Amino acid sequence: MGEVNLAEKRKWPEGEAGLDKVDTKSAPDDDNDEKFHWKPALAQSSLFLGIKHGVRLFQKKTYRELDGPFFRDWGNSIKNLRGWNDGDSPFTNNFAHPLQGSVTGWIFINNSDRAKRQEFGKSREYWKSRFKALAWSTVWSTQFEFGPISEATIGNVGLRQKNGHSTAAWTDLVLTPVVGTAIVVEEDIVDKYILKNWIERKSNGVTTRVKVLRSLLTPTASFSNLLRGRYPWKRETR
């Protein structure tokens, strides 16, 4: 019996024992370790929300509307949602607000272990991660417009008309997240082809020049880094 057992034991080459094989199979898959970090994502989203409303509170059109019945004015502001033109300038609707949507998209990406490792390309994972960022940005934008801590509750945007138009319109609900996500993709393109493949390839390491150009050429990614306590030139892909 002892010889048989010894022979059976010798069937396993060194380093390939059955226990080692089980351990290899039971090793955690990298995919299972990839998480979305809700707590920091919500904290960064709340910080950005506080910054936005903090700026608004210094505007006369906001603080003059702080009085009045909270819930009634909130409800009436939402009821006045109509049309596309909210009376704001084309710059505000087509550029400033989408930048806001891009920042919130980056908040999602920075807190997703999988999304933050994606580079621009044709891969399914890249586009899936950016569509998830679009969804996150849409929820944040909707809350900012009409939620309990929103323009509708702080300043009653939508309660009164501006330039003959309701100040609550569909333009912000659509353009902010959609064009904002397009800006995320544009910054991904700049980061990969201009910064990484051209400027950084010619530089000796992450020089001051590289740091400055990263910060300036991808501004919403840079700002979102500040929201999470990182340097603006931080890049997860390298």
C-alpha positions as CSV (number, residue, x, y, z in Angstrom):
1,M,0.0,0.0,0.0
2,G,2.8,2.3,0.8
3,E,4.5,1.8,-2.6
4,V,1.2,2.4,-4.4
5,N,0.7,5.6,-2.4
6,L,4.2,6.7,-3.2
7,A,3.7,6.0,-6.9
8,E,0.5,7.9,-6.9
9,K,2.2,10.8,-5.2
10,R,4.9,10.8,-7.9
11,K,2.3,11.2,-10.6
12,W,2.1,14.8,-9.7
13,P,5.1,16.8,-11.0
14,E,6.7,19.2,-8.5
15,G,4.7,22.4,-8.2
16,E,1.5,20.9,-9.7
17,A,-0.1,19.1,-6.8
18,G,-3.9,18.8,-6.7
19,L,-4.2,21.4,-3.9
20,D,-2.3,24.0,-6.0
21,K,-4.7,23.4,-8.9
22,V,-7.7,23.9,-6.7
23,D,-6.2,27.1,-5.3
24,T,-5.6,28.3,-8.9
25,K,-9.2,27.7,-9.8
26,S,-10.5,29.3,-6.7
27,A,-8.4,32.4,-7.1
28,P,-10.7,35.4,-7.3
29,D,-11.4,36.6,-10.8
30,D,-10.3,40.2,-11.5
31,D,-13.9,41.0,-12.6
32,N,-15.2,40.1,-9.2
33,D,-12.9,42.6,-7.6
34,E,-14.1,45.5,-9.8
35,K,-16.6,47.6,-7.9
36,F,-18.4,50.9,-8.1
37,H,-17.6,52.9,-5.0
38,W,-20.8,54.5,-4.0
39,K,-19.7,56.4,-0.9
40,P,-17.0,58.5,-2.5
41,A,-19.1,58.9,-5.7
42,L,-22.0,60.4,-3.7
43,A,-19.6,62.5,-1.6
44,Q,-18.0,64.0,-4.7
45,S,-21.4,64.5,-6.3
46,S,-22.7,66.3,-3.2
47,L,-19.6,68.5,-3.1
48,F,-20.1,69.5,-6.7
49,L,-23.8,70.2,-5.9
50,G,-22.8,72.4,-3.0
51,I,-20.3,74.3,-5.1
52,K,-23.0,74.9,-7.8
53,H,-25.6,76.1,-5.4
54,G,-23.1,78.1,-3.4
55,V,-22.3,80.1,-6.5
56,R,-26.0,80.5,-7.2
57,L,-26.8,81.9,-3.8
58,F,-24.7,84.9,-4.5
59,Q,-26.9,85.7,-7.5
60,K,-29.7,88.2,-7.0
61,K,-32.1,86.1,-9.1
62,T,-31.6,83.2,-6.6
63,Y,-31.7,84.8,-3.2
64,R,-34.6,87.1,-4.0
65,E,-36.8,83.9,-4.5
66,L,-35.8,82.1,-1.2
67,D,-38.9,83.3,0.6
68,G,-42.3,81.7,0.1
69,P,-44.0,78.3,0.7
70,F,-41.3,75.7,0.0
71,F,-43.4,72.8,-1.3
72,R,-46.0,74.8,-3.2
73,D,-43.3,76.9,-5.0
74,W,-41.3,73.7,-5.7
75,G,-44.4,72.0,-7.2
76,N,-45.3,75.0,-9.3
77,S,-41.8,75.3,-10.6
78,I,-41.9,71.7,-11.8
79,K,-45.4,72.1,-13.4
80,N,-44.0,75.0,-15.5
81,L,-41.6,72.6,-17.3
82,R,-42.3,73.2,-21.0
83,G,-40.7,73.8,-24.3
84,W,-37.0,74.0,-25.2
85,N,-36.0,77.6,-24.7
86,D,-35.5,78.5,-21.0
87,G,-34.5,82.1,-21.7
88,D,-30.8,81.5,-21.0
89,S,-28.1,82.4,-23.5
90,P,-26.8,79.9,-26.1
91,F,-23.4,79.9,-24.3
92,T,-25.0,78.8,-21.0
93,N,-27.2,76.1,-22.5
94,N,-24.9,74.8,-25.1
95,F,-21.5,75.1,-23.4
96,A,-21.6,75.9,-19.7
97,H,-24.2,73.3,-18.7
98,P,-22.7,70.5,-20.8
99,L,-19.4,71.1,-19.0
100,Q,-21.3,70.5,-15.8
101,G,-22.6,67.2,-17.3
102,S,-19.1,66.2,-18.2
103,V,-17.8,66.7,-14.7
104,T,-20.6,64.5,-13.3
105,G,-19.8,61.9,-15.9
106,W,-16.2,61.8,-14.7
107,I,-17.4,61.4,-11.2
108,F,-18.9,58.1,-12.2
109,I,-15.9,57.0,-14.2
110,N,-13.4,57.9,-11.4
111,N,-15.4,55.7,-8.9
112,S,-15.8,52.7,-11.2
113,D,-12.9,50.3,-11.1
114,R,-13.6,49.2,-14.6
115,A,-14.6,52.5,-16.2
116,K,-11.6,54.4,-15.1
117,R,-9.2,52.0,-16.8
118,Q,-10.8,52.4,-20.2
119,E,-9.1,54.3,-23.1
120,F,-10.9,55.6,-26.1
121,G,-11.5,53.0,-28.7
122,K,-14.0,50.6,-30.3
123,S,-14.2,48.2,-27.4
124,R,-17.5,47.3,-26.0
125,E,-16.3,48.0,-22.4
126,Y,-15.3,51.5,-23.3
127,W,-18.6,52.5,-24.7
128,K,-20.6,50.6,-22.0
129,S,-18.7,52.6,-19.3
130,R,-19.4,55.9,-21.0
131,F,-23.1,55.1,-21.4
132,K,-23.2,54.4,-17.7
133,A,-21.5,57.7,-17.1
134,L,-24.3,59.3,-19.2
135,A,-26.9,57.6,-17.0
136,W,-25.2,58.9,-13.9
137,S,-25.0,62.4,-15.3
138,T,-28.7,62.3,-16.3
139,V,-29.8,61.5,-12.8
140,W,-27.5,64.1,-11.3
141,S,-28.7,66.8,-13.8
142,T,-32.4,65.9,-13.1
143,Q,-31.8,66.3,-9.4
144,F,-30.0,69.6,-9.9
145,E,-32.9,70.9,-12.0
146,F,-36.0,69.6,-10.1
147,G,-34.9,67.5,-7.1
148,P,-35.2,68.3,-3.4
149,I,-31.9,70.2,-3.5
150,S,-32.3,71.8,-6.9
151,E,-32.7,75.0,-8.8
152,A,-36.5,74.5,-8.4
153,T,-36.2,74.5,-4.6
154,I,-33.3,77.0,-4.2
155,G,-34.4,80.0,-6.1
156,N,-37.6,78.6,-7.6
157,V,-36.3,78.3,-11.2
158,G,-39.4,77.7,-13.4
159,L,-41.8,79.6,-11.2
160,R,-41.5,82.8,-13.3
161,Q,-40.9,83.5,-16.9
162,K,-37.7,85.0,-18.4
163,N,-37.7,86.8,-21.8
164,G,-41.1,85.4,-22.5
165,H,-40.1,81.8,-21.8
166,S,-40.5,79.4,-18.9
167,T,-37.3,79.1,-17.0
168,A,-37.9,75.4,-16.7
169,A,-37.4,73.8,-20.1
170,W,-36.2,70.5,-21.6
171,T,-33.0,71.9,-22.9
172,D,-31.0,71.4,-19.6
173,L,-32.4,68.0,-19.0
174,V,-31.2,66.8,-22.4
175,L,-28.2,68.8,-23.4
176,T,-26.4,68.8,-20.0
177,P,-25.9,65.0,-19.8
178,V,-25.9,64.2,-23.6
179,V,-23.4,66.9,-24.7
180,G,-21.6,66.5,-21.4
181,T,-20.9,62.8,-22.2
182,A,-19.7,63.9,-25.7
183,I,-17.2,66.1,-23.9
184,V,-16.1,63.2,-21.8
185,V,-15.4,61.2,-25.0
186,E,-13.7,64.2,-26.6
187,E,-11.4,64.5,-23.6
188,D,-10.7,60.7,-23.8
189,I,-9.6,61.3,-27.5
190,V,-7.4,64.2,-26.5
191,D,-5.9,62.3,-23.6
192,K,-5.0,59.2,-25.8
193,Y,-3.9,60.7,-29.1
194,I,-2.6,64.2,-28.2
195,L,-1.3,63.8,-24.6
196,K,-0.3,60.2,-24.3
197,N,0.7,59.2,-27.8
198,W,2.3,62.5,-28.9
199,I,3.3,65.0,-26.1
200,E,4.1,62.5,-23.4
201,R,6.0,60.2,-25.8
202,K,8.3,63.0,-26.5
203,S,8.7,64.0,-22.9
204,N,11.0,62.5,-20.3
205,G,8.5,61.4,-17.7
206,V,5.6,63.4,-16.3
207,T,7.2,66.8,-16.6
208,T,5.7,70.1,-15.5
209,R,4.8,70.8,-19.1
210,V,2.9,67.5,-19.3
211,K,1.1,68.2,-16.0
212,V,0.0,71.7,-17.2
213,L,-1.1,70.4,-20.6
214,R,-3.1,67.5,-19.0
215,S,-4.8,70.0,-16.7
216,L,-5.7,72.5,-19.5
217,L,-6.6,70.2,-22.4
218,T,-8.9,68.0,-20.4
219,P,-10.5,70.5,-18.0
220,T,-13.5,68.6,-16.8
221,A,-11.4,65.5,-16.0
222,S,-9.0,67.8,-14.2
223,F,-11.8,69.4,-12.2
224,S,-13.3,66.0,-11.2
225,N,-9.9,65.0,-9.9
226,L,-9.9,68.0,-7.6
227,L,-13.3,66.9,-6.3
228,R,-11.8,63.6,-5.2
229,G,-8.7,65.2,-3.7
230,R,-6.3,64.3,-6.5
231,Y,-4.0,66.4,-8.6
232,P,-5.8,67.7,-11.7
233,W,-3.2,65.9,-14.0
234,K,-3.9,62.5,-12.4
235,R,-4.5,59.7,-15.0
236,E,-5.8,56.3,-14.1
237,T,-4.6,54.7,-17.3
238,R,-0.9,55.4,-16.7
